[in-house]
């Protein structure tokens, strides 16, 4: 009997980038870099011109550093996130410090220093936020002390009392805004983690329900369980090559596991028969498509809706000679057309009570012969084009499968497989 692995939740990695806080932080870094280059081009050009005119060559150096840094952030998306976020915060701090030291608290540098710890609160961990805030605040205090002692002379100066008040006000609001945003970001991150964990729990629950449905059939016919699990992997590969996105590919993986769920209603004397079936028995076997669709009907869950279509239509043929409804061509749901090819491949290459195992080359020849009659010609072409991948998968799946412990091995294979198909380049559009 096949059962779900005890470590199922560990096998369900979080794959949706929208659930990853680093995804959104990376988006912010990219957005800041893009806005800075688009909107900052004119100010930087003006600054460079004025600096050349007035002989302020150090300004030109800082303008160049500023520009190069944002170009780096814009075009190095694959660089480690901490490096990109660190570069952004560092360039804000350095440019803010320089322009404040050069022109005083009324110039743009002071505003940049105010923004620096806020940006850190959005992009970095709390520990690093503390560090950035401390360094930034000490820098502002240092610049104020240097000015009050007359070491630097700014174009605009405050009386000492006003300067101290201005400094304290800056530090107060800087701390207030920085740590408020840090708490909000931390809270959102915690909520996001909780929701992600809930999603994993939910996904684990419906996978377990699917596995128990497959197990229910396996109790009647132990061949079906391993057969379904192999078809899940074959179907996912063909779907990915056809152009399905990752989410739809994974849905088909689970939906295809239930393609023979209707066999639960077939009497043992027929299901486990080793002799040729009579016409009446064959018609009864054929009804597993209708029974399976009835079991899965009425769900609002995309996986079960897809599973209903697959269960009902995986024995339909491209030329309309299949069952139960005699659908033809693209009237057959694309998911069922995919499973039909994979089902045929696995049935031919697997031993059954009534037949011996045939070679993969024989299976491939039979599928090729059925192009345009039994099977969708475009899908057959895909299958043949990537034949080596299916044969490699067949070899690996047959090494893994062990009816007493199959599920764990298949889920581990599936987990690695979905990481690999993320990089597949389909030769079809995935539209039907």
C-alpha positions as CSV (number, residue, x, y, z in Angstrom):
1,X,0.0,0.0,0.0
2,X,1.2,3.5,-0.8
3,X,1.2,6.1,1.9
4,X,2.2,9.8,2.1
5,X,5.7,10.4,3.5
6,X,5.9,11.5,7.1
7,X,8.2,14.4,6.1
8,X,5.7,15.7,3.5
9,X,5.8,19.3,4.7
10,X,9.6,19.4,4.4
11,X,9.2,18.3,0.8
12,X,6.8,21.2,0.0
13,X,9.2,24.0,-0.4
14,X,7.8,27.5,-0.8
15,X,8.1,28.2,-4.5
16,X,6.0,31.2,-5.1
17,X,8.3,34.3,-5.2
18,X,5.4,36.5,-4.1
19,X,5.6,34.8,-0.7
20,X,9.3,35.6,-0.3
21,X,10.2,38.9,1.5
22,X,13.5,39.0,-0.4
23,X,11.6,39.1,-3.7
24,X,9.8,42.3,-2.7
25,X,13.0,43.8,-1.2
26,X,14.8,43.1,-4.4
27,X,12.0,44.7,-6.3
28,X,12.4,47.8,-4.1
29,X,16.1,48.0,-4.8
30,X,15.5,47.7,-8.5
31,X,12.7,50.3,-8.4
32,X,14.9,52.8,-6.5
33,X,17.8,52.3,-8.9
34,X,15.5,52.8,-12.0
35,X,13.8,55.9,-10.6
36,X,17.2,57.3,-9.5
37,X,18.6,56.8,-13.0
38,X,15.5,58.2,-14.8
39,X,14.8,61.2,-12.5
40,X,18.3,61.7,-11.3
41,X,19.9,62.1,-14.7
42,X,19.0,65.8,-15.0
43,X,20.2,66.8,-11.4
44,X,23.4,64.8,-11.8
45,X,24.1,66.5,-15.2
46,X,23.4,69.9,-13.8
47,X,25.6,69.1,-10.7
48,X,28.4,67.9,-12.9
49,X,28.3,71.1,-15.1
50,X,28.2,73.4,-12.1
51,X,31.0,71.5,-10.4
52,X,33.2,71.7,-13.5
53,X,32.5,75.4,-13.7
54,X,33.4,76.0,-10.1
55,X,36.3,73.6,-9.9
56,X,34.5,71.3,-7.4
57,X,36.1,68.1,-8.8
58,X,35.3,66.0,-5.7
59,X,31.6,66.6,-6.4
60,X,32.1,65.1,-9.9
61,X,33.7,62.1,-8.3
62,X,30.7,61.5,-6.0
63,X,28.2,62.1,-8.8
64,X,30.0,59.4,-10.8
65,X,30.1,57.0,-7.9
66,X,26.4,57.6,-7.4
67,X,25.6,56.9,-11.1
68,X,27.8,53.8,-11.2
69,X,26.2,52.4,-8.1
70,X,22.7,52.7,-9.4
71,X,23.7,51.2,-12.8
72,X,25.1,48.3,-10.8
73,X,21.9,47.9,-8.9
74,X,19.8,48.0,-12.1
75,X,21.8,45.5,-14.1
76,X,23.0,43.0,-11.5
77,X,19.8,41.3,-10.4
78,X,21.6,38.0,-9.9
79,X,24.1,39.4,-7.4
80,X,23.5,38.4,-3.7
81,X,20.6,40.4,-2.2
82,X,22.6,41.5,0.8
83,X,25.3,43.0,-1.5
84,X,22.7,44.9,-3.6
85,X,20.8,46.2,-0.5
86,X,24.1,47.1,1.2
87,X,25.3,49.0,-1.9
88,X,22.1,51.0,-2.0
89,X,22.2,51.9,1.7
90,X,26.0,52.6,1.6
91,X,25.7,55.0,-1.4
92,X,22.9,56.9,0.3
93,X,25.0,57.2,3.4
94,X,28.2,58.2,1.6
95,X,26.5,60.8,-0.7
96,X,24.4,62.2,2.2
97,X,27.5,62.6,4.4
98,X,29.5,64.2,1.6
99,X,26.9,66.7,0.5
100,X,26.0,67.6,4.1
101,X,29.6,68.2,5.0
102,X,30.1,70.3,1.9
103,X,26.9,72.4,1.9
104,X,25.3,72.1,5.3
105,X,21.9,70.9,6.7
106,X,19.8,72.9,4.2
107,X,21.3,71.0,1.2
108,X,20.1,67.7,-0.3
109,X,22.7,65.7,1.7
110,X,20.8,66.2,5.0
111,X,17.6,64.8,3.4
112,X,19.5,61.8,2.1
113,X,20.9,61.1,5.6
114,X,17.3,61.2,6.9
115,X,16.2,58.7,4.3
116,X,19.2,56.3,4.7
117,X,18.1,54.5,7.9
118,X,14.5,54.4,6.7
119,X,15.7,52.6,3.5
120,X,17.7,50.3,5.8
121,X,14.5,49.6,7.8
122,X,12.8,48.5,4.6
123,X,15.6,46.4,3.1
124,X,17.6,45.0,6.0
125,X,17.3,43.0,9.1
126,X,16.6,44.7,12.5
127,X,20.2,44.1,13.6
128,X,21.6,45.9,10.6
129,X,19.0,48.6,11.0
130,X,20.3,49.3,14.5
131,X,23.8,49.5,13.0
132,X,22.9,51.8,10.2
133,X,20.8,54.1,12.4
134,X,23.7,54.3,15.0
135,X,26.3,55.1,12.3
136,X,24.0,57.6,10.6
137,X,23.1,59.4,13.8
138,X,26.7,59.6,15.0
139,X,27.7,61.0,11.6
140,X,25.0,63.8,11.9
141,X,26.2,64.6,15.4
142,X,29.8,64.7,14.3
143,X,29.0,67.0,11.4
144,X,27.1,69.3,13.8
145,X,29.9,69.4,16.3
146,X,32.5,70.1,13.6
147,X,30.4,73.0,12.3
148,X,29.8,74.4,15.8
149,X,33.5,74.4,16.5
150,X,34.1,76.4,13.3
151,X,36.1,73.6,11.6
152,X,33.8,73.8,8.6
153,X,31.9,76.9,7.4
154,X,28.6,76.2,5.7
155,X,26.8,78.6,3.4
156,X,23.9,78.5,5.9
157,X,24.6,78.4,9.6
158,X,22.3,78.4,12.6
159,X,22.9,80.0,16.0
160,X,24.3,77.4,18.4
161,X,21.0,77.0,20.3
162,X,19.0,76.5,17.1
163,X,21.6,74.1,15.7
164,X,21.3,71.9,18.8
165,X,17.5,72.0,18.5
166,X,17.6,71.2,14.8
167,X,20.0,68.3,15.5
168,X,17.7,66.8,18.3
169,X,14.6,67.2,16.1
170,X,16.4,65.4,13.3
171,X,17.4,62.5,15.5
172,X,14.0,62.2,17.1
173,X,12.1,62.1,13.8
174,X,14.7,59.9,12.2
175,X,14.4,57.3,15.0
176,X,10.6,57.6,15.0
177,X,10.2,57.0,11.3
178,X,13.0,54.4,11.0
179,X,11.8,52.1,13.8
180,X,8.1,52.5,13.0
181,X,8.8,51.3,9.5
182,X,11.1,48.5,10.8
183,X,8.3,47.3,13.0
184,X,5.8,47.4,10.2
185,X,8.2,45.5,7.9
186,X,8.9,43.0,10.6
187,X,5.2,42.5,11.3
188,X,4.4,42.0,7.6
189,X,7.3,39.5,7.4
190,X,5.9,37.6,10.3
191,X,2.4,37.6,8.9
192,X,3.8,36.5,5.5
193,X,5.6,33.6,7.2
194,X,2.5,32.5,9.0
195,X,0.4,32.7,5.8
196,X,3.1,30.7,3.9
197,X,3.1,28.0,6.6
198,X,-0.7,27.9,6.4
199,X,-0.4,27.5,2.6
200,X,2.0,24.6,3.1
201,X,-0.4,23.0,5.7
202,X,-3.3,23.4,3.2
203,X,-1.3,22.0,0.4
204,X,-0.1,19.0,2.5
205,X,-3.7,18.3,3.4
206,X,-5.0,18.2,-0.1
207,X,-2.0,16.1,-1.2
208,X,-2.7,13.7,1.5
209,X,-6.4,13.5,0.4
210,X,-5.2,12.8,-3.1
211,X,-2.8,10.1,-1.9
212,X,-5.6,8.5,0.1
213,X,-7.8,8.4,-2.9
214,X,-5.0,6.8,-4.9
215,X,-4.4,4.4,-2.0
216,X,-8.1,3.5,-2.0
217,X,-7.7,2.3,-5.6
218,X,-4.4,0.7,-4.8
219,X,-6.1,-1.5,-2.2
220,X,-8.1,-2.9,-5.1
221,X,-5.4,-3.0,-7.6
222,X,-1.8,-2.5,-6.4
223,X,-0.5,-1.8,-9.9
224,X,-2.6,1.4,-10.2
225,X,-0.8,3.3,-7.4
226,X,2.7,3.1,-8.9
227,X,1.2,3.5,-12.3
228,X,-0.4,6.8,-11.3
229,X,2.7,8.1,-9.6
230,X,4.8,7.5,-12.7
231,X,2.2,9.1,-14.9
232,X,2.3,12.2,-12.7
233,X,6.0,12.7,-13.5
234,X,5.7,11.9,-17.2
235,X,2.7,14.3,-17.5
236,X,4.5,17.1,-15.7
237,X,7.5,16.8,-18.0
238,X,5.3,16.8,-21.2
239,X,3.2,19.7,-19.9
240,X,6.3,21.7,-19.0
241,X,7.7,21.1,-22.5
242,X,4.4,22.1,-24.0
243,X,4.6,25.4,-22.2
244,X,2.5,25.1,-19.1
245,X,3.6,27.4,-16.3
246,X,5.0,25.9,-13.1
247,X,1.7,26.2,-11.2
248,X,-0.4,24.5,-13.9
249,X,2.3,21.9,-14.4
250,X,2.1,21.0,-10.7
251,X,-1.7,20.9,-10.8
252,X,-1.5,18.4,-13.7
253,X,1.0,16.3,-11.7
254,X,-1.6,15.9,-8.9
255,X,-4.6,15.7,-11.2
256,X,-3.0,12.9,-13.2
257,X,-2.6,10.8,-10.1
258,X,-6.4,10.5,-10.0
259,X,-6.9,9.6,-13.6
260,X,-8.0,6.0,-12.8
261,X,-9.8,6.8,-9.5
262,X,-13.0,5.4,-11.1
263,X,-11.6,1.9,-11.0
264,X,-12.6,1.8,-7.3
265,X,-16.1,0.9,-8.5
266,X,-14.9,-2.0,-10.8
267,X,-15.6,-5.5,-9.3
268,X,-12.4,-7.4,-8.3
269,X,-13.3,-10.3,-10.6
270,X,-12.9,-8.0,-13.5
271,X,-10.2,-5.6,-12.2
272,X,-7.9,-8.5,-11.3
273,X,-8.7,-10.7,-14.2
274,X,-5.8,-12.4,-15.9
275,X,-7.9,-13.6,-18.9
276,X,-9.3,-11.7,-21.9
277,X,-12.3,-9.6,-21.0
278,X,-15.7,-10.1,-22.6
279,X,-17.4,-7.2,-24.4
280,X,-19.7,-6.7,-21.4
281,X,-16.7,-6.7,-19.0
282,X,-14.8,-4.3,-21.3
283,X,-17.7,-1.9,-21.3
284,X,-17.8,-2.0,-17.5
285,X,-14.1,-1.3,-17.3
286,X,-14.6,1.6,-19.7
287,X,-17.0,3.2,-17.3
288,X,-14.2,3.9,-14.9
289,X,-13.8,7.2,-16.8
290,X,-17.4,8.3,-16.0
291,X,-17.2,7.0,-12.4
292,X,-13.9,8.8,-11.8
293,X,-15.3,12.1,-13.1
294,X,-18.4,11.7,-11.0
295,X,-16.2,11.2,-7.8
296,X,-14.3,14.4,-8.6
297,X,-17.2,16.5,-10.0
298,X,-18.5,19.7,-8.4
299,X,-15.2,20.9,-6.8
300,X,-14.2,24.6,-6.8
301,X,-10.5,23.6,-6.5
302,X,-8.5,23.9,-9.7
303,X,-6.6,20.7,-9.1
304,X,-9.8,18.6,-8.7
305,X,-11.5,20.4,-11.6
306,X,-8.5,19.4,-13.8
307,X,-8.6,15.9,-12.3
308,X,-12.3,15.6,-13.3
309,X,-11.4,16.5,-16.9
310,X,-8.5,14.1,-17.0
311,X,-10.5,11.2,-15.4
312,X,-13.3,11.7,-17.9
313,X,-11.3,12.2,-21.1
314,X,-7.9,10.4,-20.8
315,X,-9.2,7.5,-23.0
316,X,-10.6,9.8,-25.8
317,X,-8.7,9.6,-29.1
318,X,-7.7,12.4,-31.5
319,X,-9.8,10.9,-34.3
320,X,-13.0,10.6,-32.2
321,X,-12.8,6.8,-31.8
322,X,-12.2,6.9,-28.0
323,X,-14.5,6.7,-25.0
324,X,-16.7,7.6,-23.1
325,X,-18.0,10.5,-25.3
326,X,-16.1,10.1,-28.6
327,X,-14.6,13.6,-28.4
328,X,-12.4,14.6,-31.3
329,X,-9.3,16.8,-31.7
330,X,-9.1,19.9,-29.5
331,X,-12.5,19.2,-28.0
332,X,-10.5,16.8,-25.8
333,X,-9.1,18.8,-22.9
334,X,-5.3,19.4,-23.3
335,X,-4.6,17.9,-19.9
336,X,-6.3,14.7,-20.9
337,X,-4.4,14.6,-24.2
338,X,-1.2,14.8,-22.3
339,X,-2.1,12.1,-19.8
340,X,-3.3,9.9,-22.7
341,X,0.2,9.7,-24.2
342,X,1.9,9.2,-20.8
343,X,-0.7,6.6,-19.8
344,X,0.0,4.6,-22.9
345,X,3.8,4.9,-22.5
346,X,3.6,3.6,-18.9
347,X,1.1,0.8,-19.6
348,X,3.3,-0.6,-22.5
349,X,6.5,-0.4,-20.5
350,X,5.0,-1.9,-17.3
351,X,4.2,-5.6,-16.5
352,X,0.6,-6.4,-15.8
353,X,-1.3,-9.6,-14.8
354,X,-2.4,-10.0,-18.3
355,X,0.8,-8.9,-20.2
356,X,4.6,-8.8,-20.0
357,X,6.6,-5.6,-19.9
358,X,7.5,-4.2,-23.4
359,X,10.6,-2.1,-24.2
360,X,10.6,1.7,-24.3
361,X,11.4,1.6,-28.0
362,X,8.3,-0.5,-28.6
363,X,6.3,2.0,-26.6
364,X,7.7,5.0,-28.5
365,X,7.0,3.3,-31.8
366,X,3.3,2.7,-30.8
367,X,2.9,6.3,-29.7
368,X,4.5,7.5,-33.0
369,X,2.1,5.3,-35.0
370,X,-0.9,6.8,-33.1
371,X,0.1,10.3,-34.1
372,X,-3.0,12.0,-35.5
373,X,-5.3,9.0,-34.9
374,X,-5.1,8.2,-31.2
375,X,-3.0,11.1,-30.0
376,X,-2.6,14.9,-30.5
377,X,0.0,15.1,-33.2
378,X,1.7,18.2,-31.7
379,X,2.1,16.4,-28.3
380,X,3.4,13.3,-30.0
381,X,6.0,15.4,-31.8
382,X,7.0,16.9,-28.5
383,X,7.2,13.5,-26.9
384,X,9.5,12.2,-29.7
385,X,11.6,15.4,-29.7
386,X,12.3,15.0,-26.0
387,X,12.3,11.2,-26.1
388,X,15.7,11.0,-24.3
389,X,14.3,12.9,-21.3
390,X,11.3,10.6,-21.0
391,X,13.5,7.5,-21.2
392,X,15.9,8.9,-18.6
393,X,12.9,9.6,-16.4
394,X,11.5,6.1,-17.0
395,X,14.8,4.6,-15.9
396,X,15.0,6.7,-12.8
397,X,11.4,6.1,-11.8
398,X,11.7,2.4,-12.2
399,X,14.8,2.4,-9.9
400,X,12.9,4.4,-7.3
401,X,9.6,2.6,-7.3
402,X,9.0,0.1,-4.5
403,X,5.3,-0.5,-3.8
404,X,5.7,-0.6,0.0
405,X,7.5,2.7,0.2
406,X,6.9,4.4,-3.2
407,X,5.5,7.7,-2.2
408,X,8.5,9.1,-0.4
409,X,10.8,8.3,-3.3
410,X,8.3,9.8,-5.8
411,X,7.9,13.0,-3.8
412,X,11.6,13.5,-3.5
413,X,12.0,12.9,-7.2
414,X,9.1,15.3,-7.9
415,X,10.6,18.0,-5.7
416,X,13.9,17.9,-7.6
417,X,12.1,17.6,-10.9
418,X,10.0,20.8,-10.4
419,X,13.2,22.7,-9.7
420,X,14.6,21.5,-12.9
421,X,11.6,22.2,-15.1
422,X,11.6,25.8,-13.9
423,X,14.5,26.2,-16.4
424,X,12.9,24.3,-19.3
425,X,12.5,26.3,-22.5
426,X,9.2,25.0,-24.2
427,X,9.1,24.8,-27.9
428,X,5.3,25.3,-27.8
429,X,3.3,28.2,-26.5
430,X,1.2,26.2,-24.0
431,X,-2.0,27.6,-25.4
432,X,-4.6,25.5,-27.0
